[in-house]
Amino acid sequence: VQLQASGGGLVQPGGSLRLSCAASGSIFRNMGWYRQAPGKQRELVATVTSGGTTNYADSVKGRFTISRDNAKNTVTLQMNSLKPEDTAVYYCNAVSALISGLNYWGKGTQVTVSS
């Protein structure tokens, strides 16, 4: 199984970025994004089920939108109105639909929000 993430970078406060993740090698129940800021624990950002049900961290509601293409096994995170506190390494996550509790992680992509 491979999760290939892309789209991180440096953006000014108030700007936008889009993260994409392509998963291959299996089928997945939930897909989503987590992030980890320096000195902090990894936290959930947003997830989406294969049926399209979404879940967001309170801190990103109204600013981030997660979407999924089941046919392509891709998940996208559109991040708008970015704040400095959104700065973190973002990780793509996919939960196996075949083995209960099995999580796959992509390599992180850095998002830096700074003027």
N, C-alpha and C positions, 0 to 999 in steps of 0.2 A: 504494500500500500504506500502510495506517495501523495503528499499534500504539497502543492507548489503555490506559494503565496507571492504576491507582487503588489506594488503600488505605494509603498511607504515613501517618506521623504520629509523635507523641511517645508513648512508653510507658516505664514503669518497668522496671528490670532484673527479669528473671523473667517479664515479661509476654508477651503474644502480639499478633501482628498478622497480617493476611492481605492479601497483594498479589494483584491480579488484572490481567490484560492481555487485551484483546480485539484480535485481528488481523483485518484485512479486506483484500480486494483481490488475494489470491493464495492459493496453497496452500503449506504449509510442511513441511519435513522435521523439523527440530529446533526446539523452542521452549524458552526458558529465561529465567533471570535472572542478571544480573551486577551488581556493585556497585563503587562507587568512593568511598573515604573521602578526606578532605582530605589532600593531599600524597602520595597513594598512587596506584598504577596501578589501572585497572579490572581486576576479577578475577571469575572464574566463581563463581557461587553454586550453581546447580543447572540442569540441563537435562533435557528429556524428549523422546524421539523420538516419531514418529507411532505407533509400535508400543507405546509405553508404557515403554520402557527409560529408567531414570533414572540420573543421575550427579550427585554432590554434592561440593562442596568438603569436605575433611576437617574444616574448622572448623565446619561446620554439620550434619554427619551426626548423626542421632539427635534433632535439634532442629527441623529444617526438613523440610517435605514438599512436593514439587512434584507437581502433577497437571494433566491436560490433558483438554479436551473437544474432540475432533477435529471433531465436528459443528458446534460453535459457534466453532471456532478461538480458544479461550480457554486460557490457562495461569494457574494459581493457585499461589501460594507461601504455605503456612501456616508461620508462624514462631513457634515456641514457645521458652520459656526464653531469652528474648532477653538479650543481654549488651551492655554499653556498646561493646564492640569491634564489634558489628554495626552501629553507627551509620555510615551512608553514604547516598549517593544510589543507589537501585536502578533498574536499567534492564532493561526487557523486551527480549528478543531473539528474532528468528525467522529461520530459515535457509530460503531459497527451495528449494522442491522442483523448480523449473523451470530455474533457472540455477545451475550449480555455483558454490559459493563466495560467493553473494550473501547478505549479511546485512542485515537490517532492524533498526532500533533505535527504541524508543519514547522519549519524553521521560522523564527520570528522575523518580522520586518519592522524597522525603526520608524516611528512617527514622532517628529519633533515640531512643536508649535511654539514659535518664538519670533519676536520682532528683531 
